[in-house]
Amino acid sequence: MSLTLSFLRDTYAVCQLPADAAPPAWAFEGEFWSVTRAAGELSVVCLEANVPDGVKAEKDWAVLRLHGPFEFTLTGILASVLEPLKVAGIGIFALSTFDTDYVLVSEANADDAAEALRAAGHTVRE
């Protein structure tokens, strides 16, 4: 399976807020953001520049968008991206929407991630 991916502009952060926190206004700005509530936490993925001091955050993430949409019945789409990254020793944070998937890699590993994905037969647009 050969896919097309592209990097979003900007640098992102993955934040963890208390489970009872209200989704913060600073999370909802920019081209890409995600707010997810789960047992014990509220997770926010947003522009790194928007994260206030004192918020628990993993910073310096680049975002790769898989060019969809993909039918829900298709299998192996995300695996075909994650496997080459695993082999290359690149950690990820993945999110999905109705139409497609997003894979975050550290900014420091972005070039290596693109190289690993191209070697696996994917197209990566800068």
N, C-alpha and C positions, 0 to 999 in steps of 0.2 A: 504494500500500500504506500503510495507516494502522496504526500500532503504538501500544501503550501502554508507557511507560517510567516508572520512578520512581527518585528519588535514594535511595541508602542513607544511613543515618545515618553520622556520623563523617567524618573526613578520613583519606586514605590516602597511602601512599608507595610508590614503585616503586624497589626496591633492586637493586644489582648486587653479587654476592659472587664470590670466585674460583671457577673451574671445579671445583676439588677440595674446596670447602667442603661440610661436612655441612649439610643443611637446619637452620636454627637454630630452637630451641624458641619464640623470640619471634614467629616468623612465623605460628604456628598458632593465634592467638587472635583472637576477634572474629567478626562476622557473615560476613565475606568475606575470603578470602585465597587466594593462588595461589603455588605454588612450581614453577618450570620450569627444568630443566637443559637447556642447549644447549651446543654446542661453544664453549668458552672462557668460559663464565659460568654462574652460578646466579642466576636472577632471582626476586625475592620481591616480591609485592604484599601489603601488610598495613596494619593500622592504623598511622598515622603515629606515634602515641604510643608504640608498641612498639619503634621503631627505635632501637637504641643509638647513642650518639655514636661517630663514627668510621666508620660504615658509609656507603658511597657510595650516596646516595639522592636522588631527585627527590621533593620533598614537595608538600603542598597539593593533592592530587587529590580531586575529587568523583567518585563512582561512580554511573553510570546503569545500571539493570538493565532490559533489554528483557523484557517479560512474555511468556514462552513457555509451554509448550515449542513448539519449531518442528521440523517434520519435516526430516530431512537432505536431502530432495529439493527443498525450497523454495529459490528463488534470490532474490537481491537484498535480503534482509532487512537485513543489516548495511549494505549500500550505501545503502539508503533513509535510514539514520540518519547515516552518515558524510558523504554528499554535502551536506546542508544545513549541517553543521558546517564542512565545507571551504569552502563558499561564504561563510560567516560569518567565516572566518579563525581558526577555533578548532582548535587542535591536540588530538590524541586519543592514547590508549593503549587498545587493544582486547584483550579476552580472551573466549574462548568456553568453554562447558561443554557437556555432552551435551545439555542442554535449551534453553540460551539463550545470549545474548551480554551482555557488559558493556562499557561504554564509559566510560573515565575522561577527564575534562576538568579543567583547573585550576579550583580553587575560585574564582579571580578571574573566570573565564569561565562559571561555572555558570548564572547568570541569563541571559546572552546565549545559551548553548547551549539552554536551555529555550525561550527565545523563538524561536530559529531552528527548532527541532524542531516547535514548535506551528505556526509559519508554514508548515511543510512538510506539515501535516495530521496530525501525531502528537499523542497525548495525553501530557502529562508531569505526573506527580503529584509534588508536593513532599514 
